[in-house]
Amino acid sequence: MANYSKISATEDSRMELHDKLALTGAEVSLNTLPAGSSVPFVHSHKNNEEIYVILAGKGKAVIDGETVVLADGDWIRISPAAKRQFFASEDAAISFACIQVKEHSLKGYTQDDAVMY
């Protein structure tokens, strides 16, 4: 068995990578909202923080009632309890990746966890 998993992302509007990559410590999704559309629900989490990276386009997130403008290259971390919803701008789609991990679970960083050969 290989020590890695590889897939190619498709043009789907949403792709969860948990099963596709056999992830064991994080959930990752790729998302695209067409111009003028939004995630159709407000949500929060019980345990997991979310880290979003805007891959292309522009839009906004409404987080606990506060509007945060988002554009290509932006990164944002959202605490589990925060209520959030994402929107594409009226004139452009937005594509983003969402990385979901258990809040306060990071015990070491790259240099602490790496084994040099």
C-alpha positions in Angstrom: 0.0 0.0 0.0 1.3 3.4 -0.9 2.0 6.1 1.7 0.0 8.7 -0.2 -3.3 9.3 -2.0 -3.8 11.3 -5.1 -6.8 12.6 -7.0 -7.6 15.2 -9.6 -10.1 17.8 -8.7 -13.1 18.2 -11.1 -15.3 21.1 -12.0 -17.9 20.0 -9.4 -19.5 22.8 -7.4 -18.5 20.9 -4.2 -16.1 18.1 -3.7 -15.3 16.7 -0.2 -11.9 15.0 -0.1 -12.3 13.0 3.1 -13.2 9.7 1.5 -11.4 10.4 -1.8 -8.0 10.8 -0.1 -8.6 8.7 3.0 -8.0 11.7 5.3 -7.7 10.8 9.0 -7.0 14.2 10.6 -8.8 16.8 8.6 -11.7 17.4 6.3 -11.1 19.3 3.1 -13.6 20.5 0.6 -13.4 22.4 -2.7 -16.3 24.7 -3.4 -17.5 27.0 -6.2 -20.4 29.3 -6.0 -21.7 30.9 -9.3 -22.0 34.7 -9.4 -25.0 35.9 -7.4 -25.4 32.6 -5.4 -24.6 31.5 -1.9 -24.3 28.5 0.4 -28.0 27.9 1.1 -27.7 27.7 4.9 -26.0 29.4 7.9 -24.0 26.9 10.0 -21.6 26.5 12.9 -19.7 23.5 14.3 -19.4 21.7 17.6 -15.7 21.1 17.6 -14.0 22.0 14.3 -12.5 25.3 13.2 -12.5 26.0 9.5 -9.7 27.6 7.5 -10.8 28.9 4.1 -8.6 30.0 1.2 -10.1 31.9 -1.7 -8.8 30.3 -4.9 -10.5 32.5 -7.4 -13.1 35.2 -7.7 -14.7 37.4 -5.0 -17.5 37.4 -2.6 -18.2 37.7 1.1 -18.8 35.7 4.3 -21.3 36.8 6.9 -19.8 35.6 10.3 -21.9 36.3 13.4 -23.6 39.1 11.6 -20.4 40.8 10.4 -19.7 41.0 6.6 -16.2 40.1 5.6 -15.2 40.9 2.0 -13.3 38.1 0.3 -11.1 38.0 -2.8 -8.6 35.8 -4.6 -5.7 34.9 -2.2 -7.5 35.7 1.1 -7.3 33.2 4.0 -9.7 33.2 6.9 -10.0 31.1 10.0 -13.4 30.7 11.7 -14.0 29.4 15.2 -16.4 26.5 15.6 -19.2 28.4 17.4 -19.3 31.3 14.8 -22.4 31.3 12.6 -21.3 31.6 9.0 -22.6 31.8 5.4 -20.7 32.4 2.1 -21.8 34.4 -0.9 -20.4 35.0 -4.4 -20.4 38.5 -5.6 -23.2 39.5 -8.0 -20.8 39.8 -10.9 -18.2 37.0 -10.3 -18.1 33.4 -9.1 -16.0 32.5 -6.0 -14.0 29.3 -5.6 -12.6 28.3 -2.2 -11.1 25.4 -0.3 -12.2 24.7 3.2 -10.0 22.9 5.7 -11.8 21.6 8.8 -9.8 20.5 11.8 -10.6 20.0 15.5 -9.9 23.2 17.4 -6.9 23.2 19.7 -5.7 19.8 18.3 -2.4 20.9 16.8 0.4 19.5 19.0 3.4 20.3 16.8 4.3 22.3 13.8 6.2 21.3 10.6 9.7 21.6 12.1 8.6 19.8 15.3 7.0 17.0 13.5 9.4 16.6 10.5 11.9 13.7 10.4 15.0 14.7 8.3 16.8 12.1 6.2 
